[in-house]
Amino acid sequence: MPEDTKGFDPAACLNCNNKEGLKARFFLINATTENALIEKETKRIMKEKYGIEDYGHYVDGEKELLTASKCPKCGSEDIIWDY
């Protein structure tokens, strides 16, 4: 994990405003999602393999991470992240 991702965590659910029990998930990918075909395949894999439909992107030089969290209260993946 890049050093500057420490402390970058899910802060609150945008659906129900819950701030408790949010867990961060990071996925290191080996291809840039700037390509539409790669983005489509990434979206498919995230949904089918991990059950995640809403995720963010974190780019650090050549490394690209996907960030995801799910609210334990309402199940929403619409989460705000902050340091």
Backbone as a chain_set.jsonl record, in Angstrom:
{"seq": "MPEDTKGFDPAACLNCNNKEGLKARFFLINATTENALIEKETKRIMKEKYGIEDYGHYVDGEKELLTASKCPKCGSEDIIWDY", "coords": {"N": [[0.837, -1.181, 0.0], [0.532, 2.228, -0.788], [2.289, 4.682, 1.079], [0.971, 7.111, 1.614], [-1.706, 6.418, 1.764], [-2.348, 5.677, 4.26], [-4.51, 6.23, 6.88], [-6.464, 7.109, 5.177], [-9.659, 6.641, 5.042], [-13.001, 5.173, 5.095], [-15.46, 7.515, 5.884], [-18.183, 8.211, 6.309], [-21.528, 7.088, 5.659], [-23.27, 8.025, 2.836], [-25.9, 7.591, 2.439], [-27.322, 6.96, 4.862], [-26.023, 8.373, 6.792], [-24.475, 7.038, 8.674], [-21.621, 6.479, 10.724], [-20.24, 4.514, 11.928], [-18.499, 1.402, 12.146], [-17.605, 1.174, 9.51], [-15.654, -0.287, 7.04], [-12.573, -0.272, 5.343], [-11.707, -1.285, 2.07], [-9.188, -2.192, -0.12], [-8.039, -2.533, -3.428], [-5.482, -3.502, -5.412], [-4.714, -2.835, -8.691], [-3.451, -3.977, -11.845], [-3.524, -2.668, -14.229], [-4.217, 0.33, -15.954], [-7.267, 2.099, -15.516], [-8.059, 3.885, -17.374], [-8.561, 3.15, -19.937], [-11.39, 2.285, -21.758], [-12.305, -0.36, -22.239], [-10.861, -1.821, -20.355], [-11.83, -0.634, -18.022], [-14.505, -1.461, -18.137], [-14.198, -4.248, -17.882], [-12.987, -4.345, -15.371], [-15.064, -3.358, -13.781], [-16.915, -5.429, -14.13], [-15.537, -7.617, -12.949], [-15.244, -6.678, -10.294], [-17.91, -6.613, -9.489], [-18.863, -9.292, -9.94], [-16.958, -10.976, -8.629], [-16.447, -9.804, -6.114], [-18.787, -8.591, -5.285], [-19.139, -5.86, -5.389], [-20.276, -2.774, -6.462], [-19.949, -0.04, -6.45], [-17.173, 1.903, -6.37], [-14.092, 3.604, -5.631], [-11.297, 5.379, -7.117], [-7.821, 5.437, -6.645], [-4.88, 6.889, -7.402], [-1.433, 6.558, -7.504], [1.292, 7.568, -8.762], [2.546, 5.046, -10.681], [0.939, 3.124, -9.621], [-2.337, 1.919, -9.176], [-5.163, 1.96, -7.205], [-8.231, 0.515, -6.159], [-10.864, 1.637, -4.18], [-13.143, 0.641, -1.677], [-16.136, 0.356, 0.27], [-18.731, -0.713, 2.487], [-21.748, 0.146, 3.993], [-22.516, -1.01, 7.187], [-24.949, -0.677, 8.355], [-27.053, 0.133, 6.534], [-26.332, -1.03, 4.14], [-25.491, 0.364, 1.925], [-23.203, 1.325, -0.66], [-22.384, 3.791, -1.129], [-20.267, 5.768, -0.031], [-18.492, 8.237, 1.77], [-15.102, 9.136, 1.743], [-12.226, 10.0, 3.677], [-9.297, 11.657, 5.018]], "CA": [[0.0, 0.0, 0.0], [1.284, 3.484, -0.742], [2.37, 5.284, 2.412], [0.008, 8.194, 1.811], [-3.074, 5.926, 1.941], [-2.588, 5.462, 5.69], [-5.444, 7.22, 7.397], [-7.52, 7.356, 4.193], [-10.655, 5.662, 5.466], [-14.397, 5.563, 4.917], [-15.845, 8.424, 6.975], [-19.626, 8.206, 6.575], [-22.44, 6.625, 4.617], [-24.031, 9.133, 2.272], [-27.308, 7.209, 2.41], [-27.962, 7.019, 6.182], [-25.139, 9.162, 7.661], [-23.786, 6.191, 9.645], [-20.171, 6.654, 10.781], [-19.714, 3.411, 12.736], [-18.326, 0.08, 11.563], [-17.235, 1.214, 8.092], [-14.352, -0.912, 6.825], [-11.946, 0.032, 4.06], [-11.164, -2.364, 1.233], [-8.331, -1.681, -1.186], [-7.717, -3.511, -4.456], [-4.413, -3.056, -6.291], [-4.921, -3.371, -10.032], [-2.217, -3.923, -12.623], [-3.759, -1.985, -15.503], [-4.919, 1.593, -15.749], [-8.671, 2.031, -15.916], [-8.341, 4.958, -18.334], [-9.038, 2.477, -21.129], [-12.802, 1.941, -21.567], [-12.479, -1.812, -22.173], [-10.328, -2.258, -19.059], [-12.785, -0.169, -17.016], [-15.672, -2.34, -18.21], [-13.807, -5.546, -17.324], [-12.777, -4.121, -13.938], [-16.41, -3.248, -13.189], [-17.488, -6.783, -14.138], [-14.832, -8.421, -11.948], [-15.583, -6.182, -8.96], [-19.289, -7.01, -9.191], [-19.02, -10.745, -9.892], [-16.06, -11.638, -7.678], [-16.456, -9.196, -4.782], [-20.1, -8.046, -4.964], [-18.986, -4.411, -5.237], [-20.672, -2.032, -7.653], [-19.523, 1.357, -6.327], [-15.816, 1.968, -5.835], [-13.335, 4.785, -6.015], [-9.964, 5.176, -7.686], [-6.726, 6.143, -6.001], [-3.715, 6.721, -8.267], [-0.176, 7.01, -6.926], [2.319, 7.267, -9.763], [2.189, 3.929, -11.553], [0.023, 2.223, -8.922], [-3.743, 2.32, -9.108], [-5.942, 1.199, -6.238], [-9.663, 0.733, -6.083], [-11.277, 1.72, -2.788], [-14.544, 0.276, -1.526], [-16.655, 0.142, 1.609], [-20.177, -0.923, 2.511], [-22.323, 0.521, 5.277], [-23.088, -2.166, 7.876], [-26.298, -0.335, 8.821], [-28.06, 0.128, 5.462], [-25.842, -1.792, 2.992], [-25.108, 1.241, 0.823], [-21.793, 1.445, -1.023], [-22.193, 5.219, -1.379], [-19.521, 6.123, 1.162], [-17.51, 9.309, 1.635], [-13.79, 8.796, 2.297], [-11.466, 11.178, 4.095], [-8.094, 11.399, 5.841]], "C": [[0.881, 1.242, 0.0], [1.194, 4.107, 0.652], [1.287, 6.335, 2.644], [-1.454, 7.729, 1.848], [-3.378, 5.652, 3.414], [-3.458, 6.589, 6.219], [-6.529, 7.602, 6.416], [-8.569, 6.27, 4.395], [-12.064, 6.122, 5.121], [-14.845, 6.369, 6.131], [-17.325, 8.343, 7.321], [-20.389, 7.669, 5.374], [-23.245, 7.821, 4.126], [-25.532, 8.827, 2.214], [-27.985, 7.409, 3.769], [-27.15, 7.792, 7.218], [-24.453, 8.35, 8.753], [-22.278, 6.415, 9.564], [-19.491, 5.515, 11.531], [-19.585, 2.121, 11.925], [-17.98, 0.044, 10.088], [-15.819, 0.66, 7.932], [-13.854, -0.613, 5.422], [-11.501, -1.251, 3.373], [-10.391, -1.709, 0.1], [-7.998, -2.824, -2.132], [-6.659, -2.902, -5.367], [-4.654, -3.68, -7.662], [-3.666, -3.134, -10.859], [-2.393, -3.299, -13.997], [-4.517, -0.696, -15.218], [-6.343, 1.503, -16.257], [-9.053, 3.178, -16.843], [-8.881, 4.395, -19.642], [-10.468, 1.975, -20.872], [-13.024, 0.433, -21.459], [-11.971, -2.36, -20.844], [-11.272, -1.84, -17.944], [-14.016, -1.074, -16.982], [-15.365, -3.699, -17.585], [-13.572, -5.442, -15.817], [-14.112, -4.072, -13.22], [-17.065, -4.626, -13.09], [-16.855, -7.644, -13.043], [-15.205, -7.986, -10.541], [-16.993, -6.628, -8.557], [-19.406, -8.521, -9.001], [-18.193, -11.408, -8.797], [-16.204, -11.111, -6.251], [-17.819, -8.617, -4.379], [-20.094, -6.54, -4.773], [-19.343, -3.722, -6.547], [-20.187, -0.593, -7.627], [-18.151, 1.395, -5.66], [-15.14, 3.226, -6.335], [-11.983, 4.399, -6.57], [-8.96, 6.022, -6.925], [-5.491, 5.856, -6.839], [-2.503, 7.349, -7.601], [0.939, 6.634, -7.893], [1.851, 6.18, -10.696], [1.2, 2.966, -10.909], [-1.387, 2.794, -8.929], [-4.462, 1.377, -8.155], [-7.414, 1.501, -6.433], [-10.015, 0.711, -4.602], [-12.767, 1.403, -2.702], [-14.878, 0.102, -0.05], [-18.162, -0.04, 1.499], [-20.671, -0.598, 3.913], [-22.93, -0.713, 5.953], [-24.533, -1.924, 8.338], [-27.338, -0.467, 7.706], [-27.619, -0.637, 4.212], [-25.41, -0.95, 1.81], [-23.603, 1.207, 0.597], [-21.437, 2.898, -1.321], [-21.58, 5.84, -0.115], [-18.564, 7.27, 0.859], [-16.244, 8.883, 2.372], [-13.067, 10.074, 2.669], [-10.231, 10.717, 4.868], [-8.37, 11.734, 7.276]], "O": [[1.877, 1.293, 0.722], [0.153, 4.057, 1.307], [0.747, 6.438, 3.745], [-2.354, 8.562, 1.953], [-4.531, 5.422, 3.778], [-3.158, 7.766, 6.017], [-7.438, 8.351, 6.774], [-8.388, 5.128, 3.972], [-12.3, 7.307, 4.884], [-14.634, 5.955, 7.271], [-17.689, 8.399, 8.496], [-19.948, 7.783, 4.23], [-23.835, 8.547, 4.927], [-26.337, 9.724, 1.964], [-29.085, 7.957, 3.838], [-27.536, 7.863, 8.384], [-23.896, 8.936, 9.681], [-21.72, 6.526, 8.473], [-18.28, 5.556, 11.745], [-20.457, 1.793, 11.12], [-18.053, -1.017, 9.468], [-14.896, 1.099, 8.618], [-14.601, -0.689, 4.447], [-10.99, -2.174, 4.007], [-10.881, -0.789, -0.555], [-7.712, -3.941, -1.699], [-6.913, -1.892, -6.023], [-4.781, -4.899, -7.784], [-2.91, -2.198, -10.599], [-1.5, -3.394, -14.84], [-5.367, -0.655, -14.329], [-6.602, 0.905, -17.301], [-10.237, 3.421, -17.075], [-9.584, 5.091, -20.375], [-10.717, 1.31, -19.866], [-13.853, -0.007, -20.662], [-12.581, -3.261, -20.27], [-11.499, -2.61, -17.011], [-14.509, -1.411, -15.906], [-16.183, -4.239, -16.84], [-13.923, -6.356, -15.071], [-14.272, -4.68, -12.162], [-17.696, -4.948, -12.083], [-17.562, -8.321, -12.296], [-15.457, -8.829, -9.681], [-17.226, -6.979, -7.401], [-19.982, -8.98, -8.014], [-18.68, -12.308, -8.112], [-16.097, -11.874, -5.29], [-17.985, -8.192, -3.236], [-20.948, -5.999, -4.071], [-18.793, -4.038, -7.603], [-20.027, 0.018, -8.684], [-17.996, 0.965, -4.517], [-15.556, 3.831, -7.324], [-11.574, 3.239, -6.503], [-9.222, 7.181, -6.603], [-5.094, 4.699, -6.976], [-2.531, 8.508, -7.188], [1.464, 5.522, -7.849], [0.874, 6.356, -11.423], [0.675, 2.081, -11.585], [-1.597, 3.989, -8.718], [-4.378, 0.156, -8.283], [-7.792, 2.606, -6.824], [-9.523, -0.134, -3.855], [-13.555, 1.838, -3.542], [-14.024, -0.249, 0.765], [-18.789, 0.417, 0.543], [-20.074, -1.021, 4.903], [-23.769, -1.39, 5.358], [-25.247, -2.87, 8.671], [-28.379, -1.096, 7.897], [-28.43, -0.872, 3.317], [-25.002, -1.496, 0.785], [-22.825, 1.076, 1.542], [-20.312, 3.195, -1.722], [-22.288, 6.363, 0.746], [-17.904, 7.279, -0.18], [-16.303, 8.342, 3.476], [-13.273, 11.115, 2.045], [-10.131, 9.571, 5.305], [-7.491, 11.587, 8.124]]}, "num_chains": 1, "name": "protein.A"}
